[in-house]
Amino acid sequence: MSRPTLSIIIPLYNEEEIIAEEVTKIVKSMRSMLPERSYELLLVENGSTDSTVEKCALLEKRFKYVRFFQIPIASYGLALKKGMIESNGDSIVLFNIDLWDITFIDQSLSLIEKESYDIVVGSKTMRGAHDQRPFIRRVITRIFNAILQGLLGFVGTDTHGIKIFRRDIIIPLVHQCVTDKEIFDSELILRAQHAGLKKKEI
């Protein structure tokens, strides 16, 4: 396979029930919505105790777009970091297996390639967003964002969820990150902000 223009990275932990169905949906959606876009799909399993590993291996054999990686411990942040470092695309998008949107890729790549943004974040909390998560999770997100804004000077409304980056400019910051688990996203976005990268929330 020739070098892709896009790398889709998905961290996986105990996702045996949905992994095959969701990966198949992503591949079909990319084919129908972005047929001219060359891409790779990096599945990064981290510490699963079910059959996620075996299902990922089968998906790698089934689809030429899929690449499969493992890390030995359960760590969302380390899985993202592994995927980003191993990626080959000009742009990197971060999805969860149960939260992905090909329309987001299309809109974000346009912002990166035509308007020179370095990062596009799909925000759950900005004005106009339709956040369907349970009430307590929405409250926790807003409290967490307030802490980031008040203590660390974060400018924005969200550091988690789906995101896309220009690979050449974000990888040096990925190597600098020292956190793992769920806080990795926030550290990376904060480092990008302090580095002066151009970010857009949608």
C-alpha positions as CSV (number, residue, x, y, z in Angstrom):
1,M,0.0,0.0,0.0
2,S,1.3,3.4,-0.9
3,R,1.8,6.1,1.7
4,P,-1.7,7.3,2.9
5,T,-2.7,10.9,3.3
6,L,-4.7,10.1,6.5
7,S,-4.2,7.9,9.5
8,I,-7.3,7.0,11.6
9,I,-6.3,5.8,15.1
10,I,-8.6,3.9,17.4
11,P,-7.6,2.7,20.9
12,L,-9.2,-0.5,22.0
13,Y,-9.9,-2.1,25.3
14,N,-12.2,-5.1,25.7
15,E,-14.2,-4.3,22.5
16,E,-14.9,-7.8,21.2
17,E,-18.6,-7.2,20.9
18,I,-18.4,-4.3,18.5
19,I,-15.0,-4.1,17.0
20,A,-15.7,-6.1,13.8
21,E,-19.0,-4.3,13.1
22,E,-17.7,-0.8,13.7
23,V,-14.4,-1.3,11.7
24,T,-16.5,-2.6,8.8
25,K,-18.8,0.4,9.0
26,I,-15.8,2.8,9.0
27,V,-14.3,1.2,6.0
28,K,-17.6,1.3,4.1
29,S,-18.2,4.9,5.1
30,M,-14.8,6.0,4.0
31,R,-15.4,4.2,0.6
32,S,-18.7,5.9,0.1
33,M,-18.0,9.4,1.5
34,L,-14.3,9.9,0.8
35,P,-13.5,7.5,-2.1
36,E,-10.5,9.5,-3.3
37,R,-8.9,9.7,0.1
38,S,-6.1,7.2,0.8
39,Y,-6.0,6.2,4.4
40,E,-4.8,3.7,7.0
41,L,-6.8,2.5,10.1
42,L,-4.6,1.8,13.1
43,L,-6.1,-0.4,15.8
44,V,-4.2,-0.1,19.0
45,E,-5.2,-2.7,21.6
46,N,-4.2,-2.1,25.2
47,G,-4.5,-4.7,27.9
48,S,-7.7,-6.4,26.8
49,T,-8.9,-9.5,28.7
50,D,-11.4,-10.6,26.1
51,S,-11.0,-11.6,22.4
52,T,-10.3,-8.1,21.1
53,V,-6.7,-9.1,20.1
54,E,-7.9,-12.1,18.0
55,K,-10.6,-10.0,16.3
56,C,-8.1,-7.2,15.5
57,A,-5.7,-9.8,13.9
58,L,-8.6,-11.0,11.7
59,L,-9.5,-7.5,10.7
60,E,-5.9,-6.8,9.7
61,K,-6.0,-9.7,7.4
62,R,-9.4,-8.9,6.0
63,F,-8.8,-5.2,5.2
64,K,-5.7,-3.8,3.5
65,Y,-6.2,-0.5,5.2
66,V,-6.0,-1.9,8.7
67,R,-2.8,-2.1,10.8
68,F,-2.9,-3.7,14.3
69,F,-0.7,-2.9,17.3
70,Q,-0.7,-4.0,20.9
71,I,0.6,-2.5,24.1
72,P,0.7,-4.8,27.2
73,I,-1.2,-2.6,29.7
74,A,-4.5,-0.9,29.7
75,S,-3.7,2.7,28.9
76,Y,-5.9,4.9,26.7
77,G,-3.2,7.6,26.5
78,L,-0.3,5.2,25.7
79,A,-2.5,3.6,23.0
80,L,-3.1,6.9,21.3
81,K,0.6,7.8,21.6
82,K,1.6,4.5,20.0
83,G,-0.8,4.9,17.2
84,M,0.3,8.5,16.5
85,I,4.0,7.6,16.4
86,E,3.4,4.6,14.2
87,S,1.1,6.5,11.7
88,N,2.2,7.4,8.2
89,G,-0.5,9.8,7.1
90,D,-0.1,13.6,6.5
91,S,-3.0,14.0,9.0
92,I,-4.0,12.0,12.0
93,V,-7.5,11.6,13.3
94,L,-8.3,10.2,16.8
95,F,-11.6,8.2,17.1
96,N,-13.1,5.9,19.7
97,I,-14.6,2.7,18.4
98,D,-18.0,3.9,19.5
99,L,-17.6,7.5,18.6
100,W,-16.5,8.3,15.1
101,D,-17.8,10.5,12.3
102,I,-16.6,10.5,8.7
103,T,-18.2,13.9,8.1
104,F,-15.9,15.3,10.7
105,I,-12.9,14.0,8.7
106,D,-14.2,15.6,5.6
107,Q,-14.8,19.0,7.2
108,S,-11.6,18.9,9.2
109,L,-9.3,18.0,6.4
110,S,-10.7,21.0,4.4
111,L,-9.8,23.3,7.4
112,I,-6.3,21.8,7.6
113,E,-5.6,21.7,3.9
114,K,-7.3,24.8,2.7
115,E,-7.2,27.1,5.8
116,S,-3.9,26.0,7.3
117,Y,-5.2,24.9,10.7
118,D,-2.9,22.5,12.6
119,I,-5.6,21.0,14.8
120,V,-9.4,20.6,14.6
121,V,-11.3,19.5,17.7
122,G,-14.8,18.1,17.7
123,S,-16.2,19.8,20.8
124,K,-19.0,18.4,22.9
125,T,-19.4,21.6,25.0
126,M,-19.2,24.6,22.6
127,R,-22.3,26.5,21.8
128,G,-24.4,24.7,19.2
129,A,-23.1,21.2,20.2
130,H,-25.6,18.4,20.8
131,D,-24.2,16.4,23.7
132,Q,-26.3,13.3,24.4
133,R,-24.1,11.9,27.2
134,P,-25.6,11.3,30.7
135,F,-26.0,14.5,32.8
136,I,-23.2,13.6,35.3
137,R,-20.7,13.1,32.5
138,R,-21.6,16.5,31.0
139,V,-21.1,18.1,34.5
140,I,-17.7,16.4,35.0
141,T,-16.6,17.6,31.6
142,R,-17.5,21.2,32.3
143,I,-15.8,21.1,35.7
144,F,-12.6,19.5,34.2
145,N,-12.6,22.2,31.5
146,A,-13.0,24.9,34.1
147,I,-10.0,23.6,36.0
148,L,-7.9,23.5,32.8
149,Q,-8.9,27.0,31.9
150,G,-8.4,28.4,35.4
151,L,-5.2,26.7,36.4
152,L,-3.4,26.0,33.1
153,G,-4.8,28.8,30.8
154,F,-6.6,26.5,28.4
155,V,-8.3,28.4,25.6
156,G,-11.2,26.4,24.3
157,T,-14.2,24.2,25.2
158,D,-13.0,20.6,24.9
159,T,-9.8,18.6,24.9
160,H,-11.3,15.1,24.5
161,G,-13.3,13.4,21.8
162,I,-12.6,13.3,18.1
163,K,-9.6,15.3,16.9
164,I,-7.5,15.7,13.8
165,F,-3.9,16.9,13.6
166,R,-1.3,17.7,11.0
167,R,1.2,14.9,11.7
168,D,4.5,16.7,11.0
169,I,3.7,19.4,13.5
170,I,2.1,17.3,16.3
171,I,4.5,14.3,16.5
172,P,7.3,16.3,18.3
173,L,4.7,17.3,20.9
174,V,3.5,13.7,21.2
175,H,7.1,12.7,22.1
176,Q,7.2,15.4,24.8
177,C,4.0,14.2,26.6
178,V,4.6,12.5,30.0
179,T,1.0,11.6,30.9
180,D,-0.9,8.5,29.9
181,K,-4.5,7.2,30.6
182,E,-7.3,9.6,29.8
183,I,-5.3,12.8,30.6
184,F,-3.1,12.4,27.5
185,D,-5.5,14.2,25.3
186,S,-5.5,17.2,27.5
187,E,-1.8,17.4,27.9
188,L,-1.3,17.2,24.1
189,I,-3.9,20.0,23.4
190,L,-2.3,22.2,26.1
191,R,1.2,21.6,24.7
192,A,-0.1,22.5,21.2
193,Q,-1.7,25.7,22.6
194,H,1.6,26.7,24.3
195,A,3.5,26.0,21.1
196,G,1.2,28.4,19.2
197,L,-0.4,25.8,16.9
198,K,-3.5,27.0,15.0
199,K,-6.6,25.3,16.4
200,K,-10.2,25.2,15.3
201,E,-13.2,23.8,17.3
202,I,-16.3,22.6,15.5
